[in-house]
Protein backbone atom coordinates (compact mmCIF):
# COMPACT_ATOMS: atom_id res chain seq x y z
CA UNK A 1 0.00 0.00 0.00
CA UNK A 2 1.40 3.36 -0.99
CA UNK A 3 0.03 6.90 -0.83
CA UNK A 4 -2.65 8.02 -3.27
CA UNK A 5 -3.68 11.46 -4.51
CA UNK A 6 -7.31 12.39 -5.15
CA UNK A 7 -8.03 15.88 -6.46
CA UNK A 8 -5.97 18.20 -4.23
CA UNK A 9 -5.44 15.81 -1.27
CA UNK A 10 -2.96 13.03 -0.49
CA UNK A 11 -4.00 9.96 1.49
CA UNK A 12 -1.83 7.37 3.24
CA UNK A 13 -2.62 3.70 3.97
CA UNK A 14 -4.83 3.19 7.03
CA UNK A 15 -6.80 -0.11 7.07
CA UNK A 16 -5.84 -3.05 4.83
CA UNK A 17 -8.53 -4.98 2.96
CA UNK A 18 -7.97 -8.14 5.03
CA UNK A 19 -8.82 -6.31 8.26
CA UNK A 20 -11.93 -4.73 6.68
CA UNK A 21 -13.18 -8.10 5.44
CA UNK A 22 -12.56 -9.68 8.86
CA UNK A 23 -14.77 -6.98 10.43
CA UNK A 24 -17.46 -7.57 7.80
CA UNK A 25 -17.46 -11.32 8.47
CA UNK A 26 -17.87 -10.58 12.20
CA UNK A 27 -20.92 -8.39 11.46
CA UNK A 28 -22.33 -11.06 9.11
CA UNK A 29 -21.97 -13.67 11.87
CA UNK A 30 -23.98 -11.44 14.22
CA UNK A 31 -26.67 -10.91 11.57
CA UNK A 32 -26.77 -14.65 10.83
CA UNK A 33 -27.34 -15.31 14.54
CA UNK A 34 -30.09 -12.67 14.81
CA UNK A 35 -31.97 -13.43 11.58
CA UNK A 36 -31.44 -17.20 11.11
CA UNK A 37 -34.98 -18.02 12.21
CA UNK A 38 -36.79 -15.04 10.67
CA UNK A 39 -40.16 -15.97 9.24
CA UNK A 40 -40.09 -12.97 6.90
CA UNK A 41 -36.94 -11.97 5.02
CA UNK A 42 -35.49 -8.70 6.35
CA UNK A 43 -34.63 -5.84 4.01
CA UNK A 44 -31.04 -4.67 3.68
CA UNK A 45 -31.14 -0.94 2.92
CA UNK A 46 -27.99 0.13 1.10
CA UNK A 47 -27.23 3.83 1.54
CA UNK A 48 -25.83 4.88 -1.84
CA UNK A 49 -23.17 5.39 -3.06
CA UNK A 50 -20.64 4.79 -0.30
CA UNK A 51 -22.17 1.64 1.21
CA UNK A 52 -22.37 -0.32 -2.08
CA UNK A 53 -19.08 -2.15 -1.53
CA UNK A 54 -19.77 -2.87 2.15
CA UNK A 55 -23.33 -4.04 1.52
CA UNK A 56 -22.28 -6.30 -1.36
CA UNK A 57 -19.54 -7.93 0.70
CA UNK A 58 -21.82 -8.27 3.74
CA UNK A 59 -24.56 -9.99 1.73
CA UNK A 60 -22.08 -12.61 0.50
CA UNK A 61 -21.57 -13.74 4.10
CA UNK A 62 -25.21 -13.85 5.25
CA UNK A 63 -27.03 -17.18 5.23
CA UNK A 64 -30.70 -16.20 5.38
CA UNK A 65 -33.16 -14.93 2.80
CA UNK A 66 -33.27 -11.17 2.47
CA UNK A 67 -34.32 -8.34 0.19
CA UNK A 68 -32.18 -5.44 -1.01
CA UNK A 69 -33.43 -1.85 -1.25
CA UNK A 70 -31.44 1.35 -1.84
CA UNK A 71 -31.67 5.02 -0.99
CA UNK A 72 -29.33 7.89 -1.76
CA UNK A 73 -28.73 10.56 0.84
CA UNK A 74 -26.03 13.19 1.07
CA UNK A 75 -24.62 15.20 3.96
CA UNK A 76 -21.01 15.77 2.89
CA UNK A 77 -19.39 18.47 0.82
CA UNK A 78 -15.70 17.86 0.23
CA UNK A 79 -14.21 16.58 3.49
CA UNK A 80 -16.84 18.01 5.88
CA UNK A 81 -20.36 17.17 6.95
CA UNK A 82 -22.81 19.95 6.10
CA UNK A 83 -25.04 18.98 9.02
CA UNK A 84 -27.98 18.75 6.60
CA UNK A 85 -29.18 15.43 5.17
CA UNK A 86 -30.46 15.67 1.61
CA UNK A 87 -32.65 12.92 0.14
CA UNK A 88 -31.23 12.53 -3.37
CA UNK A 89 -33.02 9.30 -4.41
CA UNK A 90 -35.91 7.91 -2.37
CA UNK A 91 -36.45 4.30 -1.37
CA UNK A 92 -36.32 1.94 -4.35
CA UNK A 93 -39.05 -0.31 -2.87
CA UNK A 94 -41.62 -0.11 -0.06
CA UNK A 95 -40.58 -1.17 3.46
CA UNK A 96 -44.01 -1.20 5.13
CA UNK A 97 -44.33 -4.05 7.62
CA UNK A 98 -40.73 -5.19 7.14
CA UNK A 99 -37.68 -5.51 9.36
CA UNK A 100 -35.06 -3.18 7.88
CA UNK A 101 -31.29 -3.33 8.34
CA UNK A 102 -29.68 -0.01 7.37
CA UNK A 103 -26.26 -0.64 5.79
CA UNK A 104 -23.98 2.36 6.17
CA UNK A 105 -20.31 2.63 5.31
CA UNK A 106 -19.47 4.96 8.18
CA UNK A 107 -21.26 6.67 11.04
CA UNK A 108 -19.75 9.87 12.38
CA UNK A 109 -22.17 12.65 13.45
CA UNK A 110 -25.14 10.28 13.09
CA UNK A 111 -27.32 12.88 11.35
CA UNK A 112 -27.93 10.59 8.37
CA UNK A 113 -28.79 7.57 10.55
CA UNK A 114 -31.29 9.50 12.66
CA UNK A 115 -32.99 11.03 9.59
CA UNK A 116 -33.07 7.67 7.83
CA UNK A 117 -34.50 5.79 10.80
CA UNK A 118 -37.27 8.41 11.15
CA UNK A 119 -38.03 8.12 7.43
CA UNK A 120 -38.22 4.31 7.55
CA UNK A 121 -40.52 4.30 10.57
CA UNK A 122 -42.75 6.91 8.90
CA UNK A 123 -42.87 4.61 5.84
CA UNK A 124 -44.20 1.81 8.08
CA UNK A 125 -41.09 -0.32 8.70
CA UNK A 126 -41.81 -2.91 11.40
CA UNK A 127 -38.34 -2.47 12.90
CA UNK A 128 -35.09 -0.71 12.01
CA UNK A 129 -31.60 -1.91 12.90
CA UNK A 130 -28.44 0.00 12.13
CA UNK A 131 -25.41 -1.72 10.65
CA UNK A 132 -22.18 0.12 9.84
CA UNK A 133 -18.78 -0.92 8.60
CA UNK A 134 -17.06 1.92 10.51
CA UNK A 135 -17.91 4.08 13.52
CA UNK A 136 -16.23 7.26 14.75
CA UNK A 137 -17.19 7.04 18.45
CA UNK A 138 -15.60 10.36 19.43
CA UNK A 139 -17.98 12.15 17.03
CA UNK A 140 -21.13 10.00 17.36
CA UNK A 141 -23.26 11.42 20.18
CA UNK A 142 -26.78 10.46 19.10
CA UNK A 143 -29.04 8.33 21.31
CA UNK A 144 -29.77 5.91 18.43
CA UNK A 145 -28.35 2.47 19.19
CA UNK A 146 -26.00 1.06 16.55
CA UNK A 147 -26.82 -2.64 16.35
CA UNK A 148 -23.88 -3.89 14.27
CA UNK A 149 -20.47 -2.19 14.05
CA UNK A 150 -17.57 -3.59 12.04
CA UNK A 151 -14.85 -1.47 13.66
CA UNK A 152 -14.25 1.82 15.41
CA UNK A 153 -11.86 4.41 14.01
CA UNK A 154 -10.62 7.86 15.06
CA UNK A 155 -12.19 11.03 13.69
CA UNK A 156 -10.23 11.38 10.44
CA UNK A 157 -11.26 11.74 6.80
CA UNK A 158 -10.91 8.44 4.93
CA UNK A 159 -11.39 7.04 1.42
CA UNK A 160 -11.43 3.63 -0.22
CA UNK A 161 -13.64 0.54 0.03
CA UNK A 162 -16.59 2.56 -1.26
CA UNK A 163 -15.77 5.82 0.55
CA UNK A 164 -14.90 8.83 -1.58
CA UNK A 165 -13.48 12.32 -1.66
CA UNK A 166 -15.62 14.29 -4.14
CA UNK A 167 -16.52 11.03 -5.95
CA UNK A 168 -12.95 9.69 -6.28
CA UNK A 169 -11.34 6.86 -4.30
CA UNK A 170 -14.23 4.42 -3.92
CA UNK A 171 -12.45 1.79 -6.03
CA UNK A 172 -9.54 1.14 -3.65
CA UNK A 173 -9.75 -2.17 -1.78
CA UNK A 174 -7.94 -0.72 1.24
CA UNK A 175 -8.90 2.32 3.30
CA UNK A 176 -6.70 5.43 3.27
CA UNK A 177 -6.60 8.37 5.66
CA UNK A 178 -5.93 11.98 4.71
CA UNK A 179 -2.22 12.81 5.04
CA UNK A 180 -2.04 16.28 6.58
C-alpha positions, -999 to 999 in steps of 0.1 A, spaced: 0 0 0 14 34 -10 0 69 -8 -26 80 -33 -37 115 -45 -73 124 -51 -80 159 -65 -60 182 -42 -54 158 -13 -30 130 -5 -40 100 15 -18 74 32 -26 37 40 -48 32 70 -68 -1 71 -58 -31 48 -85 -50 30 -80 -81 50 -88 -63 83 -119 -47 67 -132 -81 54 -126 -97 89 -148 -70 104 -175 -76 78 -175 -113 85 -179 -106 122 -209 -84 115 -223 -111 91 -220 -137 119 -240 -114 142 -267 -109 116 -268 -147 108 -273 -153 145 -301 -127 148 -320 -134 116 -314 -172 111 -350 -180 122 -368 -150 107 -402 -160 92 -401 -130 69 -369 -120 50 -355 -87 63 -346 -58 40 -310 -47 37 -311 -9 29 -280 1 11 -272 38 15 -258 49 -18 -232 54 -31 -206 48 -3 -222 16 12 -224 -3 -21 -191 -21 -15 -198 -29 22 -233 -40 15 -223 -63 -14 -195 -79 7 -218 -83 37 -246 -100 17 -221 -126 5 -216 -137 41 -252 -138 53 -270 -172 52 -307 -162 54 -332 -149 28 -333 -112 25 -343 -83 2 -322 -54 -10 -334 -18 -13 -314 14 -18 -317 50 -10 -293 79 -18 -287 106 8 -260 132 11 -246 152 40 -210 158 29 -194 185 8 -157 179 2 -142 166 35 -168 180 59 -204 172 70 -228 200 61 -250 190 90 -280 187 66 -292 154 52 -305 157 16 -326 129 1 -312 125 -34 -330 93 -44 -359 79 -24 -365 43 -14 -363 19 -44 -391 -3 -29 -416 -1 -1 -406 -12 35 -440 -12 51 -443 -41 76 -407 -52 71 -377 -55 94 -351 -32 79 -313 -33 83 -297 0 74 -263 -6 58 -240 24 62 -203 26 53 -195 50 82 -213 67 110 -198 99 124 -222 126 134 -251 103 131 -273 129 113 -279 106 84 -288 76 106 -313 95 127 -330 110 96 -331 77 78 -345 58 108 -373 84 112 -380 81 74 -382 43 76 -405 43 106 -428 69 89 -429 46 58 -442 18 81 -411 -3 87 -418 -29 114 -383 -25 129 -351 -7 120 -316 -19 129 -284 0 121 -254 -17 107 -222 1 98 -188 -9 86 -171 19 105 -179 41 135 -162 73 147 -172 70 185 -156 104 194 -180 122 170 -211 100 174 -233 114 202 -268 105 191 -290 83 213 -298 59 184 -284 25 192 -260 11 166 -268 -26 163 -239 -39 143 -205 -22 140 -176 -36 120 -149 -15 137 -143 18 154 -119 44 140 -106 79 151 -122 110 137 -102 114 104 -113 117 68 -109 84 49 -114 70 14 -114 36 -2 -136 5 0 -166 26 -13 -158 58 6 -149 88 -16 -135 123 -17 -156 143 -41 -165 110 -60 -129 97 -63 -113 69 -43 -142 44 -39 -125 18 -60 -95 11 -37 -98 -22 -18 -79 -7 12 -89 23 33 -67 54 33 -66 84 57 -59 120 47 -22 128 50 -20 163 66 
